[in-house]
């Protein structure tokens, strides 16, 4: 008797499950029937002799025919905060600049037989270390340590000239004086010349 009651309950549950439409979950992009379709389906279900399956077919037919439902808002994922702050990328290591260090030049002599060079075209129009504007006509020499304005007596192949120190230089080992262009021409020196130098009394 208990077995028969359970069998009847199972059959009733099966029939109920077959006849009652269950909502099918839909993806966010699916099109849903609008409220008119729901009202139409309810009216059709109330008519005698209509099966619930037919109601589902009518609702599906509206979806197929292209009746659009109210658009459904799609939730967007929010970024998740990381527990540790992200460090900034380390800059690429740049090699330290190589600085060429030259050995300091020894102090040039202040008298005696010395080697002199001359300087000109690239320096015209610039100010000398002693404050004059350097021109092709200026008379004077450059020396690395003697004070500006110091008067020097120069002798070369029988020519003697007294000239002031007007600039600093030369910065080449072995050379003591840089002659201005006018001084070089007056003394008759080539690009390099060996001359006698002394400080004027």
C-alpha positions in Angstrom: 0.0 0.0 0.0 2.8 2.3 0.8 4.5 1.2 -2.4 1.4 2.1 -4.4 1.2 5.6 -2.7 4.8 6.3 -3.5 4.4 5.2 -7.1 1.4 7.5 -7.5 3.3 10.4 -6.0 6.2 9.8 -8.4 3.9 9.7 -11.4 2.2 12.9 -10.3 5.6 14.6 -9.8 6.6 13.5 -13.3 3.4 14.8 -14.9 3.7 18.1 -13.0 7.3 18.5 -14.1 6.3 17.8 -17.7 3.5 20.3 -17.8 4.9 23.2 -15.8 7.4 25.3 -17.8 10.7 25.9 -15.9 12.6 29.1 -16.7 15.7 28.4 -18.7 18.7 30.6 -17.7 19.8 32.8 -20.6 23.1 34.3 -21.6 23.3 38.1 -21.5 23.3 38.4 -25.3 20.0 36.4 -25.6 16.9 38.3 -26.7 14.0 38.1 -24.2 10.3 38.4 -25.1 8.7 41.7 -24.1 5.8 42.0 -21.7 3.2 41.7 -24.5 4.5 38.2 -25.2 4.0 37.2 -21.6 0.4 38.5 -21.6 -0.3 36.7 -24.8 1.1 33.5 -23.5 -1.0 33.8 -20.3 -4.2 34.4 -22.4 -3.4 31.4 -24.6 -2.8 29.2 -21.5 -6.2 30.1 -20.1 -8.0 28.9 -23.3 -9.4 25.4 -22.9 -7.6 22.6 -24.8 -4.3 24.5 -25.1 -1.2 22.7 -23.8 1.5 24.6 -22.0 4.0 23.4 -24.6 2.1 25.5 -27.2 2.5 28.6 -24.9 6.3 28.1 -24.9 6.3 27.8 -28.7 4.4 31.1 -29.1 6.9 32.8 -26.8 9.8 31.3 -28.8 8.2 32.3 -32.1 8.3 36.0 -31.0 12.0 35.7 -30.3 12.5 34.1 -33.8 10.5 36.9 -35.4 12.9 39.5 -34.0 10.8 41.2 -31.3 13.4 42.7 -29.0 13.2 42.8 -25.3 14.4 45.5 -23.0 18.2 45.5 -23.1 19.8 43.9 -20.1 22.7 45.8 -18.4 25.9 43.8 -18.5 28.0 44.0 -15.4 31.7 44.7 -16.0 34.4 43.2 -13.9 36.1 45.8 -11.7 39.9 45.6 -11.4 41.1 43.7 -8.3 43.6 45.5 -6.1 46.9 43.7 -5.6 48.0 43.3 -2.1 51.5 44.7 -2.9 52.2 47.9 -4.8 53.7 47.4 -8.2 57.2 48.8 -8.2 58.3 51.2 -11.0 60.6 49.6 -13.6 64.3 50.2 -12.8 66.0 52.4 -15.4 68.6 50.8 -17.5 72.0 51.2 -15.9 74.0 53.7 -17.9 77.7 53.4 -17.8 79.6 56.1 -16.0 81.2 58.6 -18.4 84.9 58.0 -18.9 86.7 61.1 -18.1 90.1 61.4 -19.7 92.6 62.7 -17.2 95.7 64.3 -18.6 98.8 64.6 -16.6 99.3 68.2 -15.5 101.8 70.0 -17.6 104.9 71.2 -15.7 105.2 74.9 -15.3 106.9 76.5 -18.3 110.1 78.3 -18.0 110.1 82.1 -17.6 113.4 82.6 -19.3 115.9 80.8 -21.5 115.7 79.0 -24.9 112.1 78.0 -25.5 109.8 76.6 -28.2 107.1 79.0 -29.4 104.0 78.3 -31.6 101.4 80.7 -32.8 97.6 80.9 -32.8 95.2 82.9 -34.9 92.2 82.3 -37.2 90.0 80.2 -34.8 90.5 82.7 -32.0 89.9 86.1 -33.7 87.1 88.1 -32.1 87.3 86.2 -28.8 88.4 87.7 -25.5 91.8 86.8 -24.2 92.4 85.6 -20.6 93.7 89.1 -19.9 90.6 90.9 -21.3 91.6 92.1 -24.8 89.7 91.3 -28.0 92.0 89.0 -30.0 92.6 90.3 -33.5 95.2 89.5 -36.3 96.9 92.8 -35.5 97.3 92.5 -31.7 100.9 92.2 -30.5 101.5 89.8 -27.6 102.1 86.3 -26.4 100.3 83.6 -24.4 102.1 82.1 -21.4 100.5 79.7 -18.8 101.9 81.2 -15.6 103.2 84.7 -16.1 100.9 87.5 -15.0 98.9 89.4 -17.6 100.9 92.4 -18.8 104.3 91.0 -18.0 106.8 92.3 -20.6 109.0 89.7 -22.3 112.1 90.3 -24.5 112.1 87.8 -27.4 115.1 87.1 -29.7 115.0 85.1 -32.9 117.6 85.1 -35.6 118.9 88.6 -34.8 115.5 90.1 -34.3 114.5 91.3 -30.8 111.1 92.4 -29.7 109.5 93.3 -26.3 105.9 92.1 -26.0 103.3 91.8 -23.2 101.6 88.6 -22.0 98.0 88.9 -23.2 96.6 85.3 -22.9 97.0 81.9 -21.4 98.6 79.0 -23.3 99.9 77.0 -25.0 98.5 73.7 -23.5 100.8 71.4 -25.4 103.8 69.8 -23.6 107.1 71.2 -24.7 105.8 74.6 -25.8 106.3 77.7 -23.7 104.8 80.5 -25.7 102.0 81.1 -28.2 102.7 84.1 -30.4 100.0 86.3 -31.8 99.8 86.4 -35.6 101.3 89.9 -35.7 104.1 89.0 -33.3 105.0 85.9 -35.4 105.1 87.9 -38.6 107.3 90.7 -37.0 109.7 88.1 -35.6 109.8 86.1 -38.8 109.0 82.8 -37.0 107.5 79.8 -38.9 104.8 77.7 -37.3 107.2 76.5 -34.6 110.4 78.4 -33.7 113.1 78.1 -31.0 113.8 81.5 -29.5 115.3 83.2 -26.5 113.0 84.7 -23.9 113.6 86.7 -20.7 111.5 89.0 -18.5 112.1 92.7 -19.4 113.8 94.7 -16.6 
